[in-house]
Amino acid sequence: MTTTVSRREFLKLGGAVTAAFAIGQMLPPLVAEAARQSGYLNANGDGFIPSMCEMCVWRCGLIAKVKNGRVVKLDGNPEHPHSKGNLCPRGQSGLMNTYDPDRVLTPLIRVGKRGEGLFRKASWDEALDLVAKKMLEIKQKYGPEAMVFSSTHNISQPLFENLLYAFGSPNYGTQRSLCFNAMIVSNIMTYGMEEPERSYDKVKYIILTGRNLMEAISTSETHDLSFAIDRGVKVVYLDPRFTKTAAKATEWLPIKPGTDLAFHLALLHVIIQENLYDQDFVNQYTVGFDKLAAEVQKYPPEWAAPICGIPSETITRIAREFAAAGKYALAHNGWRTSNFVNSFATERAIAALNAIVGNWGTTMFPSSGEQSSALGVPPQPPFPRVSALRLDGVPWKYPFVPLKLGIFQELRDAIVKGDPYTPHGWFISRQNPILSLPDRNKTLEAFGKMDFIVTVDIFLNDTAWFSDVVLPEASYLERYDPLLPVGNKAFLRQPVIEPQGEAKSALWIYKNLGERLGLGDYFQYKDEEDYLKQQLAPLGVSLEEVKAKGYVQLPGEGTEGNIKYNWNTASTKIELYSESLAKAGFPGGTGWEEPPQPGPGQFYLLTGKVAQQTQFATQNNQLLHKYSDEPRLWMNAKVAAQQGIKDGDWVEVASEVGKVHIRLRATEAIRPDCVFLVPGYGHLSKGLTTAFGIGASDSVLHVSYTDPISGSQALTQTFVSVSKIADAPNEKEHKPLYLGE
């Protein structure tokens, strides 16, 4: 039985959870002193402190209300361009992550079988000494490449990468290939940048391809879209499922999965064939238009209609409407573009569609990103030369995938195969590959081949549950992180309370481990505040000033005033045809690539974001759990009736790599050839007392498919069968596997 708390009960949490929350406890002196000096807190420890959220990667600005030394409310910071004074439900519930009774508050060392969940508490010295000892043993015996490092994108990433590159390993796994590799690589090949910035200020017509913005993590963009809809902007939304975004759109098109490419090729056909494109912009700022025009001649709306399930008249109308909006139109290039192996081609078609209507400088701009040359960095020597091949095939097999993105599923597969060599250790930070990577059984097999696994996190997530050492990180309300540039400001994440237990910041963990590994020269800062002071040194601004405001102004940063037409491609123009791709043996332009389709009795398996959760990270949050729907498998109601399945029945969902049991949700809000499963559930770790035993894991079902150009994992290319089962699954189905000593 999962325990939940109400808001009122949460505020009454005290010594019942841990001594750190004792009733009447004052804010510990370090944070209290700094906050009082900045004018945030009164003598009783009450007040408001600005910082940054990390309930998702959007990292909105927040203001924490502190009372009697405890965080009691989080609100959006009006000074931050991502929050604009608002926080989504996930952001407002972030204090529950900090005060979750399942928090890991001391280093843990495994004493039972791997996956059994038996750990003992350890001191930081013992835990870090053990981690350093094991890593150095692996390095000495097998080489530095035998250590794999993986992390989800976060502000302290530069320090994680310092540890990785200084150690000498080429093997770096991020979540990007499970999310947006297709979009990023397409943008690089077309625009010479990872992701242009989108503006909704002047937009008049929007095409959203599977971008469920009303439930997604890009809160400021959702805000801008909402206001655009309020003023009458037309929104065409393509998605096989009726989402909250579909409900807000002007027009919902339940497109057949894998055929977005056909739809956009047909749009290009109409706009070019009828000379509706911006000829001046195309002639001056693009290359390869003639080849694009010749290619899309083959793809009229009449060709696309039976493929994608959208009438040709609708496609033609939308093409003309989009072209009529011209530079005020926007075809959103999506975010989680890991759908099919043809997703890279789809992204190239979307980029071409934006280019030919000339919307650059009106609805699309260069992105300032998360780096700034105005900020200082601590000194460090160059990284050692790495000669070993990367396990994920970048770049020797996948030449167009940036090193910092990598191909996570290919890295895992190489571990299982031991090809081109066998790794022996895995260092994981803020990541949950057991729950997130496709084909969970294969990931567990990879873990079973490791001599040593260490995880940095605030919870015993599934990956920590199977680790040898768990290092407890302070929550984002308890720590400093490096400054984060957003537009023309750099924002500060600062602790609003002292870390509970023995939890430490990533800046502290990487520095202290790095020194034990003999890599201290790569972590030349005394503590977190010294690191921030070195960042601020070129600006001549004190850390105390930044604490007081929550941000520092950057000179000459942001997109305003930037040159509109400046692309970092080989031609310095938008490349509608890429000679680089062609020379490597890939299509230089954009043409039709037929996706696979489910066989008789099979369905496309869809997954995607929901408003109440963030991917695989928040299911144990008691406040979010309280307001989340029970995870169920969506199936078209008519199809369910034909199979004799009713709403609420237990069903077995099976793919070629696994099967799960879950209740059914019969609904008209999904195509008949699709089913939908909310990701992030089906945890193996019993250390997550709220999330354990809830729902089913989509990763158990997903088959590994990799796009040969972008390295993107084709999640929707998994096909499943669904059958009714007589009874609810029993408890043993939720017991974790043991992987031996």
Disulfide bonds with the S-S distance in Angstrom:
none
